[in-house]
Amino acid sequence: MKFNYYLPVNVIFGCGKVSEAGEIARPYGKKALIVTGKSSAKKSGLYDKVSDSLKVSGVESVLFDKVSQNPLTTTAIEGASFAKENGCDVVVAIGGGSIMDCAKAIAFLSVNDGDINDYIFNKKNGEEALPLILIPTTCGTGSEGNGFAVLTNPDNGDKKSLRCNAIIAKASIVDPECMMTMPKKVLASVGFDALCHSMEAYTSRISQPFTDALALYAIELIADSLVDLYNGSADVKKWEKITIASTIGGMVINQAGVTLAHGMEHPASGLKDIVHGHGLAALTPVIIEASWKGNVEKFEKISKLLGGNSAADCAGQVKSLLSKINMTVTLSELGLAVEDIPWMAENCMKVSAASVANNPVVFTQEEIAEIYRKAM
């Protein structure tokens, strides 16, 4: 057995910790670029809380609030220009995975010249970025726990990750209270994304003992909390469980990668701008049905954590969970058509080659096209 594990993540966890944002950010810069979406951080009052905390700690700030779901490379470029124009030396992100990923790219482009797509496709390398403070407001992507930033190129629909250690946060403030204002539909989507991260990292062909242990723990935490929280539970311990699980999900994919569900979802949301969690909901059960024989022991463990008995019924347990959180959906219901399949299958092989290779069963482009058909 041989493996490497390197992940310098500084996670600051606990209810109320977001009030310390200024003190946490102060060692890293004097002027912060606060990155948010268009409205939710303002409506929840979290933006004011963070900006006030920065001010009290002597850190100036300016706001960049143009990030949308499935963030674009062009938005990251615009944000980096804004950061440079305003002399920002630290980036603070408040939001879900899209906001955190875009903030990472902004921090990277603020100190690296050239086309971001060259860095995404490993034609160029950059080892520096502005310091990042990440404050997740959704328990899904786990972006606060890794060095990935998923971006979509609007020119061709490519959705792929910028990956480097430079965009690992200097500090991630993981405060369960920041999650509690999510609409239940958002909770369902991001919670399922978090589950997929750990299921995929656990069954990945490049998994290792450390990621296996963390992923299994995260799967158990989500199985014990997501449905209850969706149904209205206000139990703080359950919010802590799903929040910890989300961060762990981000950590394990940094090491073990994702597999085919994420690999196939990225072309779908790159093409049609669908909600990431919904795309995963349409694809994951079909992919598990096609893949479980590639690692019977691990799919059996997942199935049992979700209430099943064997690897063969793992897909059924995932479907049951999706039904309980009203996330049963097909690709066609998300706006995709059979005519889109050839492009998605080809794009999957292009942008998600690593995810295809990590899957317990490695499928051809034609077989991936058939899985897309079954998910329609």
Buried (B, 14 or more C-beta within 10 A) or exposed (E): EEEEEEBEBEBBBBBEBBBBBBEBBBEBBEBBBBBBBEEBBBEBEBBEBBBBBBEEBEBBBBBBBBBEBBBBBBBBBBBBEBBBEBEBBBBBBBBBBBBBBBBBBBBBBBBBEEEBBEBBBEEBEBEEBBBBBBBBBBBBBBBBBBBBBBBBBBEEBBBBBBBBEBBBBBBBBBBBBBBBEBEBBBBBBBBBBBBBBBBBBBBBBBBBEBBBEBBBBBBBBBBBBBBBBBEEEEEEEBBBBBBBBBBBBBBBBBBBBBBBBBBBBBBBBBBBBBBBBBBBBBBBBBBBBBBBEBBBEBBBBBBBBBEBEBBBBBBBBBBBBBEBBEBBBBBEEBEBEEEBBEEBBBBBBBBBEBBBBBBBBBBEBEEBBBBBEBBB
